[in-house]
Amino acid sequence: MGIFTSFTEEERNTIKAIVSDVDDTITTDGLLYPEALQALYRIRQEGLKTILVTGGSAGWADAYVRQWPVDAVIAESGALLIYKKDGAVRYAANPVIVSDPEFSRKRCALLELTKDYVFSSDQYARIYDVAYEKSELSRSQEKRLFEIIESLGGTALVSSIHVNVLFSPISKKKGIDAFYDIMKGELGLPQDIDRFYETSLALGDSRNDEALFSAFRISVGNKRVSDDYESFRILPTYITNMYGSASFAFVIEKLFSKSI
């Protein structure tokens, strides 16, 4: 792991798709800045695919697919896939969740036991997970929340803004694995998923992106990773010295730069 300044020529020639987190990776403090949007369009113009993998809600993912130049969104930390086919928006749920008969009971129990907590502002637009505003959790509340989650057999994933909870063995990487057969057919990705992990660039900023950093041969985290360095168990290949939209735009510019 080192400070990112540019890709090697070999890396630029290798990368055929972009896999990116959204909150505080493409956006900055909840806003999409012009340079990041331009970078997304540049990726499309260069003929690469963009897949977003986010802890954000199904509602946000639906908007990204409809309004941003991206090819697919895996939302709610791997719980569902949203993509376009023949001009229509299509949805697929992770089979691990669908096949769990206890899922609804556990989710409802968590909502009831934590009804006094501050849920994420987009909780109403979530289908499978439960999310809490991280900034609104006191230390005692956070400790109690994790105790409740554990008692119900849930999994907590911590992002830059939320604590996301799911009741199946889900992660961003497992979401990619679950939906890869659909994506390779619809997006023209490599037939071999291992080849996909070898030839795609992963971008993230938080602990819930560690699964991406581990799976992809080439990954870049932004300055939020170095700010929270000690809490990470798995680090990206590179780290930039910028945040959010500025970091995303810089990385994409270097990807298509002629100079090393």
C-alpha beads as a LAMMPS data file, in Angstrom:
LAMMPS data file: protein, C-alpha beads

260 atoms
259 bonds

1 atom types
1 bond types

-500.0 500.0 xlo xhi
-500.0 500.0 ylo yhi
-500.0 500.0 zlo zhi

Masses

1 110.0

Atoms # bond

1 1 1 0.000 0.000 0.000
2 1 1 1.341 3.429 -0.969
3 1 1 0.245 6.982 -1.713
4 1 1 -1.382 7.094 -5.118
5 1 1 0.162 9.349 -7.745
6 1 1 -0.539 7.396 -10.914
7 1 1 -1.079 3.929 -12.340
8 1 1 1.677 1.966 -13.990
9 1 1 1.341 1.338 -17.694
10 1 1 0.608 -2.322 -16.950
11 1 1 -2.203 -1.373 -14.555
12 1 1 -3.778 1.064 -17.022
13 1 1 -3.723 -1.600 -19.725
14 1 1 -5.194 -4.179 -17.330
15 1 1 -8.200 -2.244 -15.980
16 1 1 -11.388 -2.919 -17.969
17 1 1 -14.089 -2.002 -15.419
18 1 1 -14.597 0.278 -12.421
19 1 1 -16.200 -1.001 -9.214
20 1 1 -16.855 1.801 -6.760
21 1 1 -18.472 2.669 -3.482
22 1 1 -20.620 5.824 -3.617
23 1 1 -20.899 7.788 -0.346
24 1 1 -17.704 9.763 0.294
25 1 1 -15.986 7.890 -2.551
26 1 1 -17.770 9.402 -5.557
27 1 1 -19.681 11.996 -3.526
28 1 1 -18.442 14.451 -0.912
29 1 1 -20.623 14.996 2.158
30 1 1 -23.633 13.676 0.255
31 1 1 -23.121 15.798 -2.867
32 1 1 -22.014 14.738 -6.350
33 1 1 -19.534 17.334 -7.575
34 1 1 -19.080 18.162 -11.285
35 1 1 -15.621 16.627 -11.552
36 1 1 -16.917 13.247 -10.330
37 1 1 -19.845 13.271 -12.749
38 1 1 -17.480 14.176 -15.574
39 1 1 -15.240 11.291 -14.524
40 1 1 -18.187 8.869 -14.717
41 1 1 -18.932 10.074 -18.239
42 1 1 -15.245 9.731 -19.140
43 1 1 -15.303 6.089 -18.057
44 1 1 -18.266 5.443 -20.345
45 1 1 -16.666 7.325 -23.237
46 1 1 -13.532 5.201 -22.890
47 1 1 -15.653 2.040 -23.164
48 1 1 -15.248 0.742 -19.604
49 1 1 -18.108 -0.516 -17.427
50 1 1 -18.998 1.111 -14.096
51 1 1 -20.570 -0.916 -11.299
52 1 1 -21.465 0.822 -8.056
53 1 1 -21.447 -1.257 -4.868
54 1 1 -22.977 0.674 -2.011
55 1 1 -24.502 0.383 1.424
56 1 1 -27.045 2.915 0.198
57 1 1 -30.724 2.113 -0.177
58 1 1 -32.598 0.589 -3.078
59 1 1 -34.143 4.023 -3.563
60 1 1 -30.792 5.713 -4.100
61 1 1 -29.600 2.868 -6.333
62 1 1 -32.667 3.210 -8.541
63 1 1 -31.882 6.908 -9.006
64 1 1 -28.210 6.214 -9.812
65 1 1 -29.112 3.713 -12.535
66 1 1 -31.656 6.072 -14.056
67 1 1 -29.663 9.321 -13.881
68 1 1 -25.937 8.562 -13.738
69 1 1 -23.782 7.049 -16.524
70 1 1 -23.344 3.719 -14.714
71 1 1 -24.120 0.184 -15.816
72 1 1 -25.327 -1.456 -12.606
73 1 1 -25.697 -0.830 -8.885
74 1 1 -25.411 -3.418 -6.130
75 1 1 -27.200 -1.800 -3.181
76 1 1 -27.766 -2.343 0.530
77 1 1 -24.315 -3.897 0.955
78 1 1 -24.910 -6.730 -1.509
79 1 1 -28.604 -7.393 -0.988
80 1 1 -29.925 -6.431 -4.419
81 1 1 -28.890 -5.616 -7.974
82 1 1 -30.404 -2.841 -10.091
83 1 1 -29.512 -2.483 -13.769
84 1 1 -30.965 -1.496 -17.123
85 1 1 -32.007 -3.904 -19.844
86 1 1 -33.650 -2.853 -23.111
87 1 1 -34.229 0.596 -21.652
88 1 1 -36.073 -0.716 -18.581
89 1 1 -34.789 -0.817 -15.009
90 1 1 -34.534 -4.387 -13.705
91 1 1 -34.125 -5.702 -10.162
92 1 1 -32.745 -8.898 -8.638
93 1 1 -32.578 -9.911 -4.973
94 1 1 -29.671 -11.806 -3.459
95 1 1 -30.736 -15.495 -3.252
96 1 1 -29.131 -15.800 0.191
97 1 1 -31.706 -13.360 1.586
98 1 1 -34.670 -14.653 -0.385
99 1 1 -34.062 -18.204 0.822
100 1 1 -33.850 -17.262 4.523
101 1 1 -37.238 -17.927 6.210
102 1 1 -36.126 -16.057 9.338
103 1 1 -35.118 -12.867 7.559
104 1 1 -38.347 -10.886 7.975
105 1 1 -38.776 -11.847 11.628
106 1 1 -35.243 -10.810 12.553
107 1 1 -35.489 -7.534 10.653
108 1 1 -38.797 -6.618 12.295
109 1 1 -37.394 -7.506 15.721
110 1 1 -34.404 -5.221 15.174
111 1 1 -36.631 -2.337 14.086
112 1 1 -38.748 -2.743 17.201
113 1 1 -35.833 -3.091 19.630
114 1 1 -34.094 -0.016 18.243
115 1 1 -37.091 2.214 17.556
116 1 1 -35.594 4.948 19.755
117 1 1 -32.413 5.105 17.676
118 1 1 -31.868 7.492 14.754
119 1 1 -32.301 5.530 11.552
120 1 1 -30.695 6.647 8.313
121 1 1 -32.604 9.342 6.481
122 1 1 -33.195 6.890 3.610
123 1 1 -34.405 3.988 5.767
124 1 1 -37.872 4.339 4.211
125 1 1 -36.321 3.478 0.830
126 1 1 -34.544 0.320 2.052
127 1 1 -35.892 -3.121 1.245
128 1 1 -33.572 -5.528 3.035
129 1 1 -31.165 -3.854 5.427
130 1 1 -31.555 -1.523 8.406
131 1 1 -29.294 1.518 8.650
132 1 1 -28.499 3.950 11.460
133 1 1 -26.921 7.382 11.336
134 1 1 -23.427 6.772 12.706
135 1 1 -22.966 10.373 13.822
136 1 1 -26.071 10.125 16.041
137 1 1 -24.849 7.097 18.011
138 1 1 -23.327 7.708 21.427
139 1 1 -20.716 5.198 22.588
140 1 1 -23.212 3.518 24.886
141 1 1 -25.847 3.373 22.133
142 1 1 -23.348 1.930 19.683
143 1 1 -22.306 -0.742 22.184
144 1 1 -25.928 -1.642 22.877
145 1 1 -26.761 -1.660 19.168
146 1 1 -24.009 -4.142 18.413
147 1 1 -25.183 -6.342 21.288
148 1 1 -28.731 -6.379 19.870
149 1 1 -27.464 -7.124 16.369
150 1 1 -25.369 -10.023 17.639
151 1 1 -28.265 -11.434 19.679
152 1 1 -30.432 -11.521 16.551
153 1 1 -27.739 -13.121 14.416
154 1 1 -27.221 -10.011 12.301
155 1 1 -24.125 -8.608 10.615
156 1 1 -23.107 -4.970 11.049
157 1 1 -21.191 -3.176 8.293
158 1 1 -19.793 0.265 9.114
159 1 1 -19.492 2.915 6.396
160 1 1 -18.441 6.544 6.589
161 1 1 -21.984 7.622 7.477
162 1 1 -24.033 4.561 8.496
163 1 1 -24.094 1.360 10.476
164 1 1 -25.796 -1.073 8.105
165 1 1 -27.344 -4.314 9.382
166 1 1 -28.198 -7.448 7.420
167 1 1 -29.332 -10.880 8.545
168 1 1 -27.500 -12.998 6.015
169 1 1 -23.781 -13.518 5.297
170 1 1 -23.619 -10.518 2.978
171 1 1 -20.808 -8.217 1.961
172 1 1 -20.052 -6.078 -1.064
173 1 1 -17.843 -8.844 -2.458
174 1 1 -20.473 -11.527 -1.809
175 1 1 -23.003 -9.312 -3.569
176 1 1 -20.804 -9.219 -6.657
177 1 1 -20.419 -12.995 -6.515
178 1 1 -24.186 -13.520 -6.151
179 1 1 -25.076 -11.327 -9.123
180 1 1 -22.141 -12.054 -11.392
181 1 1 -23.986 -14.443 -13.693
182 1 1 -26.530 -11.709 -14.427
183 1 1 -23.935 -8.983 -14.838
184 1 1 -21.600 -10.908 -17.105
185 1 1 -24.477 -11.597 -19.479
186 1 1 -25.999 -8.128 -19.416
187 1 1 -22.801 -6.059 -19.209
188 1 1 -20.408 -8.177 -21.217
189 1 1 -18.040 -8.882 -18.323
190 1 1 -15.454 -11.706 -18.439
191 1 1 -16.901 -15.195 -18.245
192 1 1 -14.463 -16.045 -15.472
193 1 1 -15.191 -14.070 -12.287
194 1 1 -11.568 -14.402 -11.161
195 1 1 -10.589 -12.600 -14.348
196 1 1 -13.045 -9.842 -13.442
197 1 1 -11.357 -9.358 -10.061
198 1 1 -7.978 -9.285 -11.807
199 1 1 -8.953 -6.706 -14.442
200 1 1 -11.191 -4.264 -12.546
201 1 1 -10.351 -1.290 -10.355
202 1 1 -12.035 -1.065 -6.937
203 1 1 -12.550 2.268 -5.170
204 1 1 -13.669 2.857 -1.580
205 1 1 -13.213 4.826 1.602
206 1 1 -14.583 2.878 4.593
207 1 1 -14.332 -0.343 6.552
208 1 1 -17.259 -1.812 4.657
209 1 1 -15.076 -1.578 1.531
210 1 1 -12.456 -3.945 2.952
211 1 1 -14.088 -6.861 1.120
212 1 1 -13.473 -5.004 -2.154
213 1 1 -9.881 -4.156 -1.243
214 1 1 -9.275 -7.829 -0.501
215 1 1 -10.917 -9.221 -3.640
216 1 1 -9.556 -6.915 -6.351
217 1 1 -5.944 -6.963 -7.457
218 1 1 -5.939 -3.182 -7.943
219 1 1 -7.745 -0.914 -5.486
220 1 1 -7.587 2.720 -4.406
221 1 1 -8.882 4.228 -1.179
222 1 1 -9.140 7.941 -0.526
223 1 1 -7.828 9.978 2.400
224 1 1 -10.589 8.745 4.690
225 1 1 -8.739 5.424 4.784
226 1 1 -5.521 6.991 6.063
227 1 1 -7.512 9.139 8.507
228 1 1 -8.968 5.956 10.033
229 1 1 -5.945 3.789 9.280
230 1 1 -5.774 1.895 12.585
231 1 1 -9.330 0.539 12.299
232 1 1 -8.695 -1.155 8.936
233 1 1 -7.743 -4.814 8.793
234 1 1 -7.390 -4.831 4.982
235 1 1 -5.972 -1.872 3.079
236 1 1 -6.249 -0.926 -0.605
237 1 1 -3.327 -1.100 -3.008
238 1 1 -3.069 2.698 -2.987
239 1 1 -4.416 5.633 -0.980
240 1 1 -4.897 9.153 -2.332
241 1 1 -4.395 12.345 -0.324
242 1 1 -7.819 13.683 -1.329
243 1 1 -11.435 13.087 -0.317
244 1 1 -14.644 12.155 -2.135
245 1 1 -15.363 13.584 -5.564
246 1 1 -11.920 15.166 -5.918
247 1 1 -10.188 11.851 -5.228
248 1 1 -12.474 9.921 -7.587
249 1 1 -11.910 12.401 -10.417
250 1 1 -8.142 12.361 -9.854
251 1 1 -7.939 8.556 -9.977
252 1 1 -10.011 8.331 -13.166
253 1 1 -7.983 11.093 -14.814
254 1 1 -4.790 9.157 -14.048
255 1 1 -6.324 5.959 -15.381
256 1 1 -6.662 7.486 -18.833
257 1 1 -3.551 9.636 -18.668
258 1 1 -0.844 8.941 -21.222
259 1 1 1.938 9.772 -18.794
260 1 1 2.972 7.693 -15.788

Bonds

1 1 1 2
2 1 2 3
3 1 3 4
4 1 4 5
5 1 5 6
6 1 6 7
7 1 7 8
8 1 8 9
9 1 9 10
10 1 10 11
11 1 11 12
12 1 12 13
13 1 13 14
14 1 14 15
15 1 15 16
16 1 16 17
17 1 17 18
18 1 18 19
19 1 19 20
20 1 20 21
21 1 21 22
22 1 22 23
23 1 23 24
24 1 24 25
25 1 25 26
26 1 26 27
27 1 27 28
28 1 28 29
29 1 29 30
30 1 30 31
31 1 31 32
32 1 32 33
33 1 33 34
34 1 34 35
35 1 35 36
36 1 36 37
37 1 37 38
38 1 38 39
39 1 39 40
40 1 40 41
41 1 41 42
42 1 42 43
43 1 43 44
44 1 44 45
45 1 45 46
46 1 46 47
47 1 47 48
48 1 48 49
49 1 49 50
50 1 50 51
51 1 51 52
52 1 52 53
53 1 53 54
54 1 54 55
55 1 55 56
56 1 56 57
57 1 57 58
58 1 58 59
59 1 59 60
60 1 60 61
61 1 61 62
62 1 62 63
63 1 63 64
64 1 64 65
65 1 65 66
66 1 66 67
67 1 67 68
68 1 68 69
69 1 69 70
70 1 70 71
71 1 71 72
72 1 72 73
73 1 73 74
74 1 74 75
75 1 75 76
76 1 76 77
77 1 77 78
78 1 78 79
79 1 79 80
80 1 80 81
81 1 81 82
82 1 82 83
83 1 83 84
84 1 84 85
85 1 85 86
86 1 86 87
87 1 87 88
88 1 88 89
89 1 89 90
90 1 90 91
91 1 91 92
92 1 92 93
93 1 93 94
94 1 94 95
95 1 95 96
96 1 96 97
97 1 97 98
98 1 98 99
99 1 99 100
100 1 100 101
101 1 101 102
102 1 102 103
103 1 103 104
104 1 104 105
105 1 105 106
106 1 106 107
107 1 107 108
108 1 108 109
109 1 109 110
110 1 110 111
111 1 111 112
112 1 112 113
113 1 113 114
114 1 114 115
115 1 115 116
116 1 116 117
117 1 117 118
118 1 118 119
119 1 119 120
120 1 120 121
121 1 121 122
122 1 122 123
123 1 123 124
124 1 124 125
125 1 125 126
126 1 126 127
127 1 127 128
128 1 128 129
129 1 129 130
130 1 130 131
131 1 131 132
132 1 132 133
133 1 133 134
134 1 134 135
135 1 135 136
136 1 136 137
137 1 137 138
138 1 138 139
139 1 139 140
140 1 140 141
141 1 141 142
142 1 142 143
143 1 143 144
144 1 144 145
145 1 145 146
146 1 146 147
147 1 147 148
148 1 148 149
149 1 149 150
150 1 150 151
151 1 151 152
152 1 152 153
153 1 153 154
154 1 154 155
155 1 155 156
156 1 156 157
157 1 157 158
158 1 158 159
159 1 159 160
160 1 160 161
161 1 161 162
162 1 162 163
163 1 163 164
164 1 164 165
165 1 165 166
166 1 166 167
167 1 167 168
168 1 168 169
169 1 169 170
170 1 170 171
171 1 171 172
172 1 172 173
173 1 173 174
174 1 174 175
175 1 175 176
176 1 176 177
177 1 177 178
178 1 178 179
179 1 179 180
180 1 180 181
181 1 181 182
182 1 182 183
183 1 183 184
184 1 184 185
185 1 185 186
186 1 186 187
187 1 187 188
188 1 188 189
189 1 189 190
190 1 190 191
191 1 191 192
192 1 192 193
193 1 193 194
194 1 194 195
195 1 195 196
196 1 196 197
197 1 197 198
198 1 198 199
199 1 199 200
200 1 200 201
201 1 201 202
202 1 202 203
203 1 203 204
204 1 204 205
205 1 205 206
206 1 206 207
207 1 207 208
208 1 208 209
209 1 209 210
210 1 210 211
211 1 211 212
212 1 212 213
213 1 213 214
214 1 214 215
215 1 215 216
216 1 216 217
217 1 217 218
218 1 218 219
219 1 219 220
220 1 220 221
221 1 221 222
222 1 222 223
223 1 223 224
224 1 224 225
225 1 225 226
226 1 226 227
227 1 227 228
228 1 228 229
229 1 229 230
230 1 230 231
231 1 231 232
232 1 232 233
233 1 233 234
234 1 234 235
235 1 235 236
236 1 236 237
237 1 237 238
238 1 238 239
239 1 239 240
240 1 240 241
241 1 241 242
242 1 242 243
243 1 243 244
244 1 244 245
245 1 245 246
246 1 246 247
247 1 247 248
248 1 248 249
249 1 249 250
250 1 250 251
251 1 251 252
252 1 252 253
253 1 253 254
254 1 254 255
255 1 255 256
256 1 256 257
257 1 257 258
258 1 258 259
259 1 259 260
